[in-house]
Amino acid sequence: MIFSSLYIAETEKMGKGVYTSSAIEANTIIEISPVVVMTAEERKLLDQTRLYDYIFEWQTELNKCCMALGYIAVYNHAYESNCEYEMDYETELISIKTMRDIEAGEELFINYNGNWNDATPIWFAAE
């Protein structure tokens, strides 16, 4: 499920991003997408490819990963994001929910740390 007003467009600095063409209320689920879960062995191979920047850690072992389908891999990062993601390990789904009211034309961000307002430096900012 992808909210009907979402679309992908170019950003000024981050390549592509996810935007909305209409206002969205806070606490609205805007996307639920399946994931492809990969093993530790597959993770080692993926870490050597461009997909490294698009995979999510999966579960607590941190050796598994997943590739999210839908728009999820296109959401850009912000430390105080306007959306957050939630992983459902049992059903192998990721959902995106708005954290505040969103205006039409606004870019939607998630925090790659997992919590919408976690200021811990992320891997590409620490390099």
N, CA and C atoms as a LAMMPS dump frame, in Angstrom:
ITEM: TIMESTEP
0
ITEM: NUMBER OF ATOMS
381
ITEM: BOX BOUNDS ff ff ff
-5.0000000000000000e+02 5.0000000000000000e+02
-5.0000000000000000e+02 5.0000000000000000e+02
-5.0000000000000000e+02 5.0000000000000000e+02
ITEM: ATOMS id mol type element x y z
1 1 1 N 0.843 -1.165 0
2 1 2 C 0 0 0
3 1 3 C 0.894 1.234 0
4 2 1 N 0.674 2.096 -0.958
5 2 2 C 1.363 3.381 -1.021
6 2 3 C 0.296 4.461 -1.109
7 3 1 N 0.327 5.423 -0.186
8 3 2 C -0.63 6.518 -0.131
9 3 3 C -0.728 7.17 -1.506
10 4 1 N -1.934 7.461 -1.958
11 4 2 C -2.167 7.871 -3.348
12 4 3 C -1.488 9.175 -3.748
13 5 1 N -1.163 10.04 -2.81
14 5 2 C -0.558 11.323 -3.184
15 5 3 C 0.968 11.292 -3.205
16 6 1 N 1.586 10.161 -2.878
17 6 2 C 3.052 10.091 -2.865
18 6 3 C 3.596 9.976 -4.277
19 7 1 N 4.744 10.602 -4.489
20 7 2 C 5.444 10.486 -5.766
21 7 3 C 6.935 10.668 -5.533
22 8 1 N 7.733 10.236 -6.475
23 8 2 C 9.19 10.355 -6.41
24 8 3 C 9.618 11.46 -7.36
25 9 1 N 10.503 12.329 -6.87
26 9 2 C 11.014 13.432 -7.688
27 9 3 C 12.468 13.713 -7.301
28 10 1 N 13.144 14.459 -8.147
29 10 2 C 14.526 14.865 -7.877
30 10 3 C 14.554 15.864 -6.719
31 11 1 N 15.612 15.802 -5.909
32 11 2 C 15.83 16.771 -4.839
33 11 3 C 16.992 17.67 -5.263
34 12 1 N 17.23 18.73 -4.508
35 12 2 C 18.349 19.612 -4.834
36 12 3 C 19.694 18.964 -4.564
37 13 1 N 19.81 18.207 -3.46
38 13 2 C 21.113 17.691 -3.032
39 13 3 C 21.183 16.182 -2.848
40 14 1 N 20.06 15.483 -2.775
41 14 2 C 20.073 14.075 -2.375
42 14 3 C 19.611 13.121 -3.47
43 15 1 N 19.682 13.479 -4.711
44 15 2 C 19.192 12.593 -5.763
45 15 3 C 17.683 12.609 -5.803
46 16 1 N 17.086 11.454 -5.677
47 16 2 C 15.63 11.354 -5.67
48 16 3 C 15.105 11.328 -4.236
49 17 1 N 13.839 11.695 -4.072
50 17 2 C 13.196 11.665 -2.768
51 17 3 C 11.713 11.399 -2.94
52 18 1 N 11.033 11.168 -1.821
53 18 2 C 9.592 10.911 -1.82
54 18 3 C 8.888 12.19 -1.369
55 19 1 N 7.868 12.584 -2.122
56 19 2 C 7.094 13.797 -1.862
57 19 3 C 5.612 13.457 -1.816
58 20 1 N 4.82 14.426 -1.369
59 20 2 C 3.367 14.274 -1.394
60 20 3 C 2.737 15.435 -2.151
61 21 1 N 1.734 15.134 -2.936
62 21 2 C 1.021 16.174 -3.683
63 21 3 C -0.17 16.732 -2.913
64 22 1 N -0.468 16.169 -1.757
65 22 2 C -1.564 16.676 -0.927
66 22 3 C -1.146 16.656 0.535
67 23 1 N -1.834 17.44 1.338
68 23 2 C -1.55 17.47 2.771
69 23 3 C -1.896 16.113 3.387
70 24 1 N -1.127 15.732 4.421
71 24 2 C -1.344 14.462 5.121
72 24 3 C -1.322 14.756 6.621
73 25 1 N -2.272 14.232 7.35
74 25 2 C -2.327 14.43 8.797
75 25 3 C -1.261 13.623 9.513
76 26 1 N -0.88 14.088 10.695
77 26 2 C 0.056 13.359 11.557
78 26 3 C -0.503 11.982 11.891
79 27 1 N 0.397 11.034 12.107
80 27 2 C 0.062 9.66 12.497
81 27 3 C -0.703 8.89 11.428
82 28 1 N -0.454 9.23 10.163
83 28 2 C -1.072 8.528 9.051
84 28 3 C -0.082 7.52 8.478
85 29 1 N -0.503 6.284 8.329
86 29 2 C 0.326 5.285 7.648
87 29 3 C 0.279 5.623 6.159
88 30 1 N 1.443 5.913 5.576
89 30 2 C 1.478 6.32 4.171
90 30 3 C 2.047 5.24 3.256
91 31 1 N 2.655 4.23 3.854
92 31 2 C 3.176 3.13 3.034
93 31 3 C 3.344 1.889 3.892
94 32 1 N 2.988 0.752 3.311
95 32 2 C 3.28 -0.563 3.886
96 32 3 C 3.828 -1.39 2.738
97 33 1 N 5.075 -1.806 2.869
98 33 2 C 5.718 -2.525 1.768
99 33 3 C 6.405 -3.788 2.256
100 34 1 N 6.396 -4.814 1.426
101 34 2 C 7.11 -6.042 1.777
102 34 3 C 8.611 -5.831 1.656
103 35 1 N 9.344 -6.725 2.281
104 35 2 C 10.803 -6.704 2.203
105 35 3 C 11.308 -8.07 1.749
106 36 1 N 12.495 -8.068 1.2
107 36 2 C 13.2 -9.302 0.876
108 36 3 C 14.309 -9.426 1.907
109 37 1 N 14.216 -10.43 2.771
110 37 2 C 15.19 -10.63 3.839
111 37 3 C 16.348 -11.465 3.314
112 38 1 N 17.563 -11.046 3.669
113 38 2 C 18.762 -11.752 3.217
114 38 3 C 19.594 -12.232 4.403
115 39 1 N 20.286 -13.313 4.186
116 39 2 C 21.096 -13.952 5.221
117 39 3 C 22.404 -13.189 5.443
118 40 1 N 23.132 -13.612 6.457
119 40 2 C 24.44 -13.015 6.737
120 40 3 C 25.394 -13.194 5.552
121 41 1 N 25.337 -14.337 4.909
122 41 2 C 26.208 -14.587 3.759
123 41 3 C 25.849 -13.672 2.588
124 42 1 N 24.557 -13.513 2.344
125 42 2 C 24.111 -12.612 1.275
126 42 3 C 24.448 -11.164 1.618
127 43 1 N 24.374 -10.816 2.897
128 43 2 C 24.707 -9.458 3.354
129 43 3 C 26.146 -9.11 3.007
130 44 1 N 27.065 -10.048 3.186
131 44 2 C 28.47 -9.791 2.852
132 44 3 C 28.634 -9.428 1.384
133 45 1 N 27.887 -10.089 0.524
134 45 2 C 27.953 -9.786 -0.907
135 45 3 C 27.316 -8.425 -1.206
136 46 1 N 26.16 -8.159 -0.617
137 46 2 C 25.483 -6.883 -0.841
138 46 3 C 26.317 -5.695 -0.373
139 47 1 N 27.068 -5.882 0.706
140 47 2 C 27.9 -4.806 1.234
141 47 3 C 28.975 -4.37 0.242
142 48 1 N 29.221 -5.164 -0.78
143 48 2 C 30.225 -4.843 -1.799
144 48 3 C 29.601 -4.198 -3.037
145 49 1 N 28.305 -3.883 -2.974
146 49 2 C 27.599 -3.34 -4.131
147 49 3 C 26.98 -1.986 -3.792
148 50 1 N 26.419 -1.327 -4.792
149 50 2 C 25.716 -0.061 -4.579
150 50 3 C 24.469 -0.24 -3.725
151 51 1 N 23.956 -1.445 -3.629
152 51 2 C 22.776 -1.688 -2.798
153 51 3 C 23.06 -1.491 -1.311
154 52 1 N 24.33 -1.462 -0.928
155 52 2 C 24.714 -1.261 0.47
156 52 3 C 23.999 -0.048 1.077
157 53 1 N 23.857 1.035 0.298
158 53 2 C 23.23 2.26 0.798
159 53 3 C 21.708 2.188 0.837
160 54 1 N 21.124 1.093 0.363
161 54 2 C 19.669 0.999 0.275
162 54 3 C 19.072 -0.131 1.101
163 55 1 N 19.902 -0.889 1.781
164 55 2 C 19.391 -1.991 2.59
165 55 3 C 19.186 -1.533 4.037
166 56 1 N 18.333 -2.248 4.74
167 56 2 C 18.048 -1.98 6.141
168 56 3 C 18.578 -3.138 6.976
169 57 1 N 19.079 -2.807 8.17
170 57 2 C 19.387 -3.867 9.136
171 57 3 C 18.086 -4.577 9.434
172 58 1 N 18.136 -5.9 9.636
173 58 2 C 16.912 -6.653 9.897
174 58 3 C 17.073 -7.458 11.158
175 59 1 N 16.221 -7.235 12.098
176 59 2 C 16.182 -7.855 13.417
177 59 3 C 17.367 -7.406 14.253
178 60 1 N 17.566 -8.012 15.378
179 60 2 C 18.566 -7.515 16.325
180 60 3 C 19.954 -8.096 16.125
181 61 1 N 20.094 -9.164 15.342
182 61 2 C 21.413 -9.767 15.162
183 61 3 C 22.367 -8.872 14.376
184 62 1 N 21.838 -7.949 13.584
185 62 2 C 22.592 -7.019 12.753
186 62 3 C 23.45 -7.702 11.694
187 63 1 N 23.235 -8.985 11.454
188 63 2 C 23.95 -9.631 10.356
189 63 3 C 23.008 -9.915 9.193
190 64 1 N 21.709 -9.856 9.451
191 64 2 C 20.722 -9.988 8.389
192 64 3 C 20.388 -8.588 7.886
193 65 1 N 19.886 -8.536 6.682
194 65 2 C 19.44 -7.268 6.144
195 65 3 C 18.22 -7.511 5.282
196 66 1 N 17.609 -6.426 4.829
197 66 2 C 16.489 -6.567 3.918
198 66 3 C 16.528 -5.448 2.893
199 67 1 N 15.926 -5.738 1.773
200 67 2 C 15.695 -4.733 0.742
201 67 3 C 14.205 -4.468 0.744
202 68 1 N 13.832 -3.229 1
203 68 2 C 12.42 -2.872 1.026
204 68 3 C 11.944 -2.585 -0.393
205 69 1 N 10.752 -3.03 -0.681
206 69 2 C 10.15 -2.76 -1.976
207 69 3 C 9.312 -1.489 -1.856
208 70 1 N 8.613 -1.112 -2.898
209 70 2 C 7.853 0.128 -2.859
210 70 3 C 8.787 1.329 -2.916
211 71 1 N 8.397 2.426 -2.275
212 71 2 C 9.196 3.657 -2.276
213 71 3 C 10.196 3.715 -1.13
214 72 1 N 10.155 2.776 -0.225
215 72 2 C 10.879 2.901 1.042
216 72 3 C 12.371 3.176 0.872
217 73 1 N 13.009 2.573 -0.081
218 73 2 C 14.449 2.796 -0.263
219 73 3 C 14.76 4.191 -0.805
220 74 1 N 13.746 4.96 -1.188
221 74 2 C 13.966 6.275 -1.787
222 74 3 C 13.783 7.412 -0.772
223 75 1 N 13.208 7.142 0.406
224 75 2 C 13.072 8.187 1.426
225 75 3 C 14.461 8.626 1.867
226 76 1 N 14.68 9.921 1.895
227 76 2 C 15.957 10.455 2.352
228 76 3 C 15.978 10.573 3.865
229 77 1 N 17.19 10.769 4.393
230 77 2 C 17.421 10.833 5.832
231 77 3 C 17.327 12.265 6.354
232 78 1 N 16.751 12.415 7.545
233 78 2 C 16.824 13.64 8.341
234 78 3 C 16.849 13.217 9.804
235 79 1 N 17.684 13.886 10.618
236 79 2 C 17.765 13.524 12.029
237 79 3 C 16.455 13.795 12.756
238 80 1 N 15.752 14.847 12.399
239 80 2 C 14.41 15.092 12.93
240 80 3 C 13.453 14.958 11.758
241 81 1 N 13.162 13.73 11.421
242 81 2 C 12.37 13.428 10.23
243 81 3 C 10.893 13.711 10.46
244 82 1 N 10.149 13.814 9.371
245 82 2 C 8.704 14.025 9.476
246 82 3 C 7.928 12.709 9.399
247 83 1 N 8.65 11.605 9.207
248 83 2 C 8.052 10.264 9.183
249 83 3 C 8.946 9.306 9.964
250 84 1 N 8.403 8.173 10.317
251 84 2 C 9.227 7.118 10.905
252 84 3 C 8.83 5.79 10.284
253 85 1 N 9.758 4.837 10.353
254 85 2 C 9.447 3.516 9.824
255 85 3 C 9.382 2.509 10.954
256 86 1 N 8.584 1.48 10.731
257 86 2 C 8.443 0.395 11.697
258 86 3 C 8.555 -0.926 10.959
259 87 1 N 9.34 -1.824 11.512
260 87 2 C 9.556 -3.131 10.9
261 87 3 C 8.695 -4.177 11.593
262 88 1 N 8.035 -4.984 10.807
263 88 2 C 7.261 -6.103 11.328
264 88 3 C 7.997 -7.365 10.888
265 89 1 N 8.772 -7.931 11.802
266 89 2 C 9.62 -9.079 11.472
267 89 3 C 8.806 -10.323 11.151
268 90 1 N 7.671 -10.46 11.781
269 90 2 C 6.849 -11.651 11.567
270 90 3 C 6.246 -11.683 10.163
271 91 1 N 5.739 -10.554 9.699
272 91 2 C 5.096 -10.516 8.381
273 91 3 C 6.025 -10.018 7.277
274 92 1 N 7.25 -9.638 7.66
275 92 2 C 8.256 -9.126 6.715
276 92 3 C 7.732 -7.925 5.933
277 93 1 N 7.294 -6.919 6.716
278 93 2 C 6.792 -5.67 6.164
279 93 3 C 7.471 -4.497 6.862
280 94 1 N 7.592 -3.38 6.141
281 94 2 C 7.99 -2.106 6.74
282 94 3 C 6.87 -1.117 6.456
283 95 1 N 6.491 -0.366 7.483
284 95 2 C 5.481 0.67 7.298
285 95 3 C 6.097 2.032 7.596
286 96 1 N 5.556 3.049 6.933
287 96 2 C 5.984 4.43 7.125
288 96 3 C 4.787 5.208 7.65
289 97 1 N 5.009 5.986 8.731
290 97 2 C 3.951 6.779 9.352
291 97 3 C 4.43 8.218 9.498
292 98 1 N 3.533 9.17 9.238
293 98 2 C 3.872 10.579 9.434
294 98 3 C 3.947 10.884 10.93
295 99 1 N 4.898 11.725 11.307
296 99 2 C 5.079 12.1 12.707
297 99 3 C 4.453 13.449 13.033
298 100 1 N 4.11 14.196 11.998
299 100 2 C 3.459 15.496 12.159
300 100 3 C 2.633 15.744 10.907
301 101 1 N 1.855 16.809 10.899
302 101 2 C 1.124 17.168 9.697
303 101 3 C 2.123 17.495 8.58
304 102 1 N 1.816 17.061 7.377
305 102 2 C 2.683 17.258 6.22
306 102 3 C 1.938 18.143 5.22
307 103 1 N 2.646 19.105 4.657
308 103 2 C 2.05 19.998 3.666
309 103 3 C 2.194 19.425 2.261
310 104 1 N 1.282 19.789 1.373
311 104 2 C 1.378 19.395 -0.034
312 104 3 C 2.699 19.901 -0.607
313 105 1 N 3.372 19.064 -1.373
314 105 2 C 4.648 19.418 -1.983
315 105 3 C 5.855 19.171 -1.107
316 106 1 N 5.655 18.771 0.137
317 106 2 C 6.753 18.569 1.08
318 106 3 C 7.446 17.227 0.832
319 107 1 N 8.773 17.233 0.992
320 107 2 C 9.509 15.964 0.924
321 107 3 C 9.328 15.208 2.234
322 108 1 N 9.22 13.899 2.144
323 108 2 C 9.062 13.031 3.311
324 108 3 C 10.412 12.417 3.65
325 109 1 N 10.782 12.479 4.925
326 109 2 C 12.062 11.971 5.395
327 109 3 C 11.855 10.922 6.475
328 110 1 N 12.782 9.976 6.55
329 110 2 C 12.872 9.06 7.681
330 110 3 C 14.248 9.239 8.301
331 111 1 N 14.391 8.822 9.539
332 111 2 C 15.688 8.846 10.203
333 111 3 C 16.285 7.454 10.066
334 112 1 N 17.413 7.355 9.41
335 112 2 C 18.016 6.048 9.15
336 112 3 C 18.454 5.342 10.428
337 113 1 N 18.494 6.037 11.552
338 113 2 C 18.81 5.394 12.829
339 113 3 C 17.663 4.54 13.353
340 114 1 N 16.466 4.722 12.805
341 114 2 C 15.324 3.926 13.239
342 114 3 C 14.325 4.696 14.068
343 115 1 N 14.777 5.635 14.882
344 115 2 C 13.878 6.487 15.659
345 115 3 C 13.817 7.842 14.987
346 116 1 N 12.626 8.4 14.838
347 116 2 C 12.431 9.585 14.016
348 116 3 C 13.258 10.792 14.448
349 117 1 N 13.68 10.868 15.716
350 117 2 C 14.43 12.037 16.183
351 117 3 C 15.785 11.672 16.791
352 118 1 N 16.369 10.559 16.405
353 118 2 C 17.657 10.097 16.921
354 118 3 C 18.785 10.847 16.219
355 119 1 N 19.574 11.604 16.974
356 119 2 C 20.64 12.433 16.402
357 119 3 C 21.985 11.728 16.314
358 120 1 N 22.039 10.425 16.594
359 120 2 C 23.296 9.686 16.48
360 120 3 C 23.795 9.761 15.033
361 121 1 N 25.07 10.119 14.829
362 121 2 C 25.565 10.215 13.448
363 121 3 C 25.381 8.887 12.696
364 122 1 N 24.888 8.983 11.475
365 122 2 C 24.687 7.8 10.664
366 122 3 C 25.969 7.475 9.902
367 123 1 N 26.033 6.252 9.343
368 123 2 C 27.27 5.734 8.782
369 123 3 C 27.9 6.653 7.743
370 124 1 N 27.139 7.251 6.837
371 124 2 C 27.778 8.046 5.8
372 124 3 C 28.144 9.447 6.296
373 125 1 N 27.574 9.896 7.405
374 125 2 C 27.96 11.178 7.99
375 125 3 C 29.225 11.022 8.827
376 126 1 N 29.484 9.821 9.315
377 126 2 C 30.644 9.559 10.167
378 126 3 C 31.901 9.272 9.358
379 127 1 N 31.754 9.074 8.057
380 127 2 C 32.917 8.737 7.231
381 127 3 C 33.727 9.955 6.896
